Structures are given as C-alpha cells and as structure tokens.
C-alpha cells in the first residue's frame, strides 16, 4: 500500500490551489475539475476537506466520471492509462487534470466534453 493513500485530501488540495493560481486559473475551476472527476458537488468537496478524508476514502466515496478513461498521458513518469492499481490511477487522473488546468488547457478539453 502506498503512503499517499493515507494522506488527507485536505493536505493535497492546497497544493493544487497554489499550482493553478500561480498559472492564472481559479479555485472555482479547480473545484469544477475535481467535481467532474469524482461526481461530488461543492458541499461534498467541502465536507471531505473539513473531515480530513484520506485520499483512499475520498475516492472510495467518489463516483468516477464515465469519461475518466479518456484521460491519457504521462504524470510522474507513468502513463495514467497503464497504471494497474485502481486507486493510484484515480489519484493520477486527478493530478493529470490539475496539470492540464495549470497549463492553460481549455476547460472543455480538460473535462473531455464535445
């Protein structure tokens, strides 16, 4: 089991906020991306942050977007579509989406919509 699984989502979230805000994106856009991936709404997201939910429990509660499998590419030196551990793949999906947001990719492309 990876150490990252027991990290509170609330400890990772501020790092994401810093990353996207440095590149001129907003927390609202970050939340939209996370909510698209997980199926959470604003209240769910806030609850997970307030309760210090671990990443493992965070993704256990999530209903992954059916289009999440369209997320491809390299993150942390690994192709996300080839990661075999389902939980690690979900975490890396989120990392990949945050990276795309920070790089200025259009929201419609990040959210894998037509």
C-alpha positions in Angstrom: 0.0 0.0 0.0 1.3 3.4 -0.9 1.8 6.1 1.6 -0.1 8.5 -0.5 -3.4 6.6 0.1 -3.4 7.7 3.8 -2.8 11.4 3.1 -5.7 13.6 3.8 -7.2 15.1 0.7 -7.2 18.4 2.7 -3.4 18.3 2.6 -3.2 17.8 -1.1 -5.9 20.3 -2.1 -4.0 23.5 -1.1 -1.0 22.3 -3.2 -3.4 22.1 -6.2 -4.8 25.5 -5.4 -1.3 27.0 -5.3 -0.4 25.3 -8.6 -3.4 26.5 -10.6 -3.5 30.0 -9.1 0.2 30.6 -10.0 -0.8 29.9 -13.6 -3.8 32.3 -13.5 -6.5 29.8 -13.0 -9.1 29.9 -10.2 -10.1 27.7 -7.3 -13.6 27.6 -8.8 -12.1 26.0 -11.9 -10.1 23.6 -9.8 -13.2 22.6 -7.9 -15.1 22.1 -11.2 -12.4 19.7 -12.5 -12.3 17.7 -9.2 -16.1 17.6 -9.1 -16.3 16.4 -12.7 -13.9 13.6 -12.0 -15.4 12.5 -8.6 -19.1 13.3 -9.1 -19.0 15.4 -5.9 -20.8 18.7 -5.5 -19.4 21.8 -3.7 -20.9 20.6 -0.3 -19.4 17.1 -0.7 -16.0 18.6 -1.6 -16.1 20.9 1.4 -17.1 18.0 3.7 -14.2 15.9 2.6 -11.9 18.9 3.2 -13.3 19.6 6.6 -13.2 15.9 7.7 -9.6 15.4 6.6 -10.7 12.4 4.5 -7.8 10.3 3.3 -7.3 10.0 -0.4 -8.3 6.4 -0.2 -11.7 7.2 1.4 -12.1 10.3 -0.8 -12.0 8.1 -3.9 -14.0 5.3 -2.2 -16.8 7.8 -1.9 -16.4 9.1 -5.4 -18.4 8.0 -8.5 -15.8 8.4 -11.1 -16.9 10.2 -14.3 -17.6 7.6 -17.1 -15.3 9.7 -19.3 -12.4 9.4 -16.9 -10.9 6.6 -19.0 -10.4 9.3 -21.7 -7.7 10.9 -19.5 -4.4 9.8 -21.0 -0.8 10.9 -20.9 2.2 10.9 -18.6 2.1 12.0 -15.0 5.0 11.4 -12.6 6.8 9.4 -15.3 3.9 7.0 -15.8 1.2 6.7 -18.4 -2.1 7.1 -16.5 -3.9 4.7 -18.7 -1.4 2.0 -17.9 -1.5 2.3 -14.1 -2.8 -1.1 -12.8 -3.7 -0.1 -9.2 -7.2 1.4 -9.5 -6.8 3.8 -6.6 -3.4 5.1 -7.8 -4.9 5.5 -11.3 -7.7 7.7 -9.8 -5.2 9.8 -7.9 -3.1 10.2 -11.0 -6.2 11.1 -13.1 -6.8 14.0 -10.6 -3.1 15.0 -10.8 -3.3 15.0 -14.6 -6.4 17.1 -14.7 -4.9 19.6 -12.3 -1.7 19.8 -14.5 -3.8 20.4 -17.6 -5.7 23.2 -15.8 -2.4 24.8 -14.7 -1.0 24.6 -18.2 -3.9 26.6 -19.5 -5.8 23.9 -21.4 -9.4 24.8 -22.3 -11.9 23.6 -19.7 -13.9 21.8 -22.4 -10.9 19.7 -23.3 -10.0 19.0 -19.6 -13.5 17.8 -18.9 -13.4 15.6 -22.0 -16.6 17.0 -23.5 -17.7 17.6 -27.1 
